[in-house]
Amino acid sequence: MPVALALNIDATVLSLAIPTLSGALHASTAELQWFVAGYTLVFAAVMVPGGMLGDRYGRKKLLLAALVLFGAASAACAYAPSAGAFIGARSLLGVAAGVATPLTVGVLPVLFPERERGRAVAIVMSATMLGFPIGPILGGWLLSNFWWGWVFLINVPIVAVALAAVWFLLPESRSSERSKLDGAGIALASAGLATLVYGVIQAGQNGWSNGAAIGEMLAGAVVLFVFGLWERRVAEPLLDLGLFRSAGFTWGTILGTTVSFALFGLLFAVPQYFQDVVGVNAMGSGLRLLPMMGGLIVGAGLGDALARRLGAKLTVALGFAVLAGALAAGSRTGLGSGYGFAAAWIALIGFGTGLSMPTAMNAALGALSAERSGVGSGAIQALRMVGGSFGAAILGSILNSGYRGRLGAVALPPALAHTARGSVVAGVAVAKTLGSPALLRSVRVAFLHGMGLSLLVSGAVAAVGVPLSLRFLPRAGREAAFADTSSRRSPHELAA
């Protein structure tokens, strides 16, 4: 749990620190983009090989090494003397997070029997989601009161707690067979994922008609297709593609990815709503997201109990139904809506996520043997990340398009109009500079229009998860054919 929390807090505080970093490090717009992209691309590239290395050399050992690197890279970010040095430090953070993330989940099939694994997955997912409100609360407080480097140095004590927990509580485990390293598979998987994610990031920034972004996405997809062909031919593949014959693994992963996609309707739009429409700061925005955590904790606890009684498919379908309804309700948010309304639908989003995400993930993990749980978890997490990247880019584009379209009817001087239509932050700044309450109201109404469209699309994606869960997800969330004898060994039996 401390590992997942540390990784996600870091991911959320960077967005708060970017305006400060821009001035402190004299960063250009391109360098600011690489502050985010450098981390994301390396993270995507190393997840699958990171899980494989844990299977081969020891999951505890690799997790400890990744945490040490994460702490050191966080300190390097804090003391970076230039934008280039900061990008390098963020890339090292991406390596550490990319190795730690699949291992954090990959140890669950080794440590917990099937009847207990659902609860363990729910705890890890809750810790991951906890970073979304805590990151802005903690980061906003630190940026408001202290030197900007503390938003990265705060990772160090969290990592220290995680290191102690892993060292004393986690037994070592690894695959009992040392298969030959699939170097070509590692290269293809890393290059394909990084190129695809980079293309998605570029599309989100430059538009979906951008030729370079389309080319990068196509190139990434082609490389991943070649990776699939190679894995079918090689004697000892990096990833056993036979896993995808398991309905639990395939559909648990697809449905978990669907939740990640749909959630970005909330995570992209709502902080901007609180800050630029309601008018609170980043810390206040994080506090107002806490109902999501309450809903998530309740949903995850109830989901584990429901999955035992009703089965995975009904529990996940119910979660998607709640998630879709809550997102649709959120799309009705207006300028006069009070916080009580927002808190209600945000809490329901957390509740629906708590029902669906851990149960879907447990279905996927149930297909993994203890021999290859690291690399299998890496594949699950990589697909979820791709889904989240597409969600951020697509839903962000929908929100921005709706905002610009609605604000387009407002009469402004050309230069100011171009600035105001760039983003709601810029629109609010222009309105305050001009001292125009009418323009400020128009900017906020335009943003709510865009947010409503984004949340509606998110809700529609979540709604599709209901029939998919009922049709394809196994009732028990696992299949005996893939639970081989190695998955029944204890962690100590698998230790070298």
N, C-alpha and C positions, 0 to 999 in steps of 0.2 A: 504493500500500500504506500509506504513512503517513497518508493521508487517512482510509481505512477504519478504521485502528486508532484514530485520534484520536476519531472519531465513536462507536465502540463502547465504548471505555474510559469516555467520559463517561456513556453510557447505563447502565453497570453500577455505577459508583461512587456514583451518587445514592442508591440503595437503602441503601447502607452509612451514608451521611451523614445520613439523615433523622432518626434519634433525636437526633443532635447538633444538627442544624438546628432541631429542635423547641424545644429549650431556648435556643439562641443567638438565635433570631429571634422567640421567644415566639409560635410559630405555632399556630393552632387546628387541629383535625382536618381541617376543610374546606380550610384553607390548605395543609396537608401533602398532601392529595389533589391540589390544583392544582399543587404543585411538580412532580408527575409528569404530570398531565393537560395542563397548559399547554404543555409541551414536545411531548407526543405529538400533540395536536390540530393544532398549527401545523405540525408535521412532516408529518402526513398531508395537510394541506390544500395544501402548496406543492410537493409532489414532482412532480406532473404539469406544472403551469405552470413550475416551476423548470427541468425538462428542456427544455420548449419555449423558454424564454428563452435557454438555452444554445445550442440549435439556431439561434436567430434572431440573437443578438448575439455569439456566440463562446463555445465551451465552456470554453476556458482562462480567458478573461476573467471569466466568471461563477464559475468554480471558485475563482479567486484572491480575488474579492470575498467569496464565501461563507466562505472560510477566514479572511480578515481579520475578518469579522463574528463568526465562531465564537470566535476568540481574544479579541476585545473583550468579547463577551458572557460568556465564561468568567471574565474578570477582573471584570466587573460582578457575577456571581454571588458571587465570593469576597468582594467588598467591599459586598454589599447590606446596607443599614442596617435593613431591615424585611422582613417576609414578602412584602408587596406588591411591593417592589422586586425581591426574589428571583424572584417569579413572572414579573415583566416581563422580567428577564434570561434566565430559562429559556425564555420564549417567543421571544426573539431567537435563542437557541441553536437552537430548533426551526426557525426560518426558515433559518438558516445550514445546518443539517444536512439540511433538506428540499431545499435547492437542491444541496448538494454530493453527496448520495447518488446521485441518478440520473445526475449528470454523471460521477461516478467510474466507474460501470459503462458509461455511454453512450459514453465515448470508446473503449471496447474495439473495437467494430466498425469504428471509423475507423482506429485505430492498427495493428490486427493482422489479417492474412489469416486465413481460416477454419482453416487447418492449425495456426496458433499461438494462436488465440483461446481454445481450451479451457484451455491452460496459464495464460493470463493471467487468465481467470475464476477458476481454481482458486487463484491467488495472492491475488486480491482477496477471495475468500470466506474463505481461511485467515486473512488479516489481520483480517477482520471478526470471525470466531469467536475470534481470539486475545484480543479484548477481554474475553471472558467469564471466563477465569481471571486475566488480568493485572489487570483492574479491581479485583476483591476483594483480590488480593495487594498491589497498590500502594496502593489506597484504605485498606485495613486498616492497613498500615504507617504511612501518613501520619496517619490519625486517631488512632492509638495514640501517636504521638510528636510531632506538630506541631499547629499551629493548623488548624482545620477548613477554612479557605479554600484551603489548599494542594491539596485534592482537586480543586478547579476550576482553580487556577493551573497545575497540572501540564499542563493542556491547552496552555498558551501555548508552551512549548518544542517540544511535539509538532507544533503548528500551524506553528511556524517552520520545522521540518524539512520539513513537507508543502508549505509555500509555496515553499521553495527547490527541492524536487523538481519541483513543477508548473512553476515559472518557467523552470528550466533544461532540463528533460527533455520537457515536454509541448508539442508544436506546437499552434498555434491551429487550430481548425477550426470551421466553421459551415455551415449550409445555404446553398447557392448561390442559392436563391430566397427572397426576403423576402415570405412570404405575409401576408395581412391578419390582425391579431390577432383571435382568437376570444374576445372579452371575455365573452360569455354562457357559452361553454364553460368558460372558466377559472373563472368564478363558480360554475357548477353543479358542476363536478368538485370544487372546493375545499370547497364547502358540504356536498356529499353525503358525501365521505370523512370530513370532520371530524365531521359529525353521526353517521354510522354508527359510527365508532371511539369517540366519546363514549358512545353507547348501550351499546356492548360493555363499556367500562370501568365504567359504572354497573351493568350486569348482574352483572359480576364482583364488585362491592362490595356490592350490595344484593339480589342474587338474581335468577334468571331469571324470576320471577313479578312483578317490580317493574314497575308500569304505566308509569312515566316512562321506564325503560330500554327497554321494548318499543316505546313510542311513538317514542323517539329513533332506534332501529334501523330501524323501519319508515319514518320520515321520511327518514333517510339513504338507504335503499334506493330510495324513490320519487324522490328528487332525482337519484340516479345513473341511474335508468331514464329520467327526463326528459332528463338529459344525453345518454344514448344516442340518444334520439329526435332531439334537437337536432343532434347530430353527423352524423346521417344526412341532415339537410336543409340544413345550412349549406354554402356553396360551398367554403370553406377551413377545415376543421374543426381543432380543437386536436389531436384524436387520430384517426388514420385507422382506422376500425373494420374496414376491409378486412384489417387485420393478423390479426384473429381468424379469417379464413378459412385462415390458415396453421396447419397442425397443429403445426409446430415451435413457433411463438409461443404458441399457445393452450395446448397440453399441456405445453410446457416451463414456462410460467408457472404452470399449475395444479399441476404436480408440484413445482416449487420452493416454492410456497405450502404444499403438503401437508407438505413437510419442515419448513418453519417452524412449522407447527401442531404436528407430532409432537414437535419438539425441546423445546417448552415443558414437556412432561412431565418432561424432565431438568432444564431450566434453572430451573423454578419449584420443584421438589421437592428436588433433590439438595443445593443449598446449605443448605436448612433441615435436611436429614438430617445433614449433617456437623456443623452448628453445634449443633443441639438434641438430637440422638440420640447422635452420636459425642462431641460436647462440645468441638470445636475452635472457634477464633475465625474471623472472616471471612477473614483472611489464610491461615489453615490450610485453610479451605474452598477458596479459590482454588488453592492448591498441589495439593490433591487432585483438582482438575478438569484438571490438566495432561495426564493420559493421554488425555483427549479430543482435545487439540491434537495429540499424537503420532499418534493414530489418524487424525485429519483430514488431516494432512500426508501420511501414507502413502497414505491412500485417494484424496486428490486427485491425487497423482502417478501412482498406478496407474490411476485412472479415466481420465485423459487418454490413457494408452497403450491401455487396453482399448477406449475409444470409437473410436480409430483403427482397431483390428483387428476388433472385434465390432459396432461401431455404438452409437449413443446408447441405443436402447431396451433392449438387453440389459444395458448398463452401469448404467443407472438402475434397472432392475428388480433387478439383483443388489444394488445399494446399498440399496434399500428392503427387500429380504429380510434383509440383515444388520442394518439398523436395527430392523426389527420383532423379530427374534430377540433382539437385545441389550436392547431395552426390555422384552420379556417376561421375560428373565433377571433384569433389575433389579427387576421386580415381586416376585421371590422373596426379596428382601433381608429378613433377619430381625434380631432384636436381637443375635444372636450372630454375625452375618456379619462377617468380617474385612475390612480394607481391600483385601486382594488380590482378593477377589471383586468389590468395587465398582470397583476400578481396571480389571479385565478387561472388565466390561460397559460401563463408561464409555468405555474405549478403542475398543470395538467400535462404540459409537454414533458416535464421531468418525469411524471408518473407513467406516461405512455412509453417513454424511453426506458425507464426502469423495468417495465414489463417485457419489452421486446428485445432490447439490445443484449443483456446478459444471457437470456434464454437462447437467442439465436447463436450467440458466440459459443455457448455451451454445447449446442448441437454440432457446431463445426469442430470444436475441440474434442468431442467424444469420438470422432473418427480417427484421431491421431494416436499412434502408438507412442510409448515412452521413448522408443528408439529414435524417432524423427520428430518429436514434438517441437523442437526449436525451429527447424526449417519450415515445418507446417504452419506454426504460429506466425513466422515471418511472412509467409505467403498470405495468410489471412489479414495481417496488419497492413501489408503493402496494398492489397486490394481495397481495404477500408480507406487508406490514405488517398488512393487515386479517386475513390468515390467522393471523399471530402473535398479534394482539390477541384473536381468537376463541380461539386455543389457550390463551393465558394465562388468559382468563376462564373458559372451559369446564373446562379441566383443573384450574385452581385451585379451582373450585366442587366438582368431583368429589373432590379431595383433602380439602377442608375438610368436605364432607358425610360422607365415610368416617371422618374423624377424630372428628367430633362424634358420629356414630352409635355408634362403638365405645367412646368415652369415656362415653357416656350411661349405661352400666350401672354406672359407679363412683359410690358413695354419697359425696356431699359436701354441705355446707351450701349452700343455694340461691345466695347471693351468690358464693361461691367457685366453685360449679359453673358459673355463667354465665360467670365470668371465664376459668376453665380451658378451657372448650369454645370460647372465641373463637378461639384459635390455639394451636399447639404452643409458641410462645414464652411465651404467657401460662400455659399448662398447666405448663411446666417451672418458671416463676417461682413459681406457687402451690405446687407440690410442694416446692420448696426453702424457701419461706417456712414451710410447715408442718413441714418436716423429715421428710417422708414418703418413704422409698425405694420403698414399694409404689405410691404415687400416681405417682412419677416414672417407674417402670417402666410403669405403665398408660398414662400420657401418651405415652411413646415407642412402645409397642406400637400404640396407637391411631393415631399418626402414620404408622407404617410400613404399617398397614392402608390408610390413605388414600392414601399414596404408591404402594402397590402397585396400587390401583385406577386411579390416574391414569396410571401407566406402562403398565398393560394397555391402557387406551383409546388412549394414544399409539401403542403397538405395533400395535393393530388398525388405526388410521388409516394407519400406515406400510405394513402388510400390503396394504391396498387399493391402494397405489401400485404394487405388483408387476404385477397384471393390467392396470391402467391404462397403465403404461409399455409393456408388451408389445403392447397392443391399439392404442394411439393415437399413440405417439411415433414420428416418422419414424426410420428406421434411421440416416440420415446426420445427423439433427439439424438439417437446414436444407432449404429449398425454393427452387429456382432462380427461381420466379415472383416471389419477393419480394426477390431479390438483384439489384436493378436496376443500371444502369450507374453510377449515382452512388455505389453502395457499393464500386465498384472504384476510385474515385479515391483518390489519396493525400491525406493530411491537408493537404499544401501546396497541392494543387489546389483543395481546399475552403476554404482560408483566404482571407479577404478581402484 
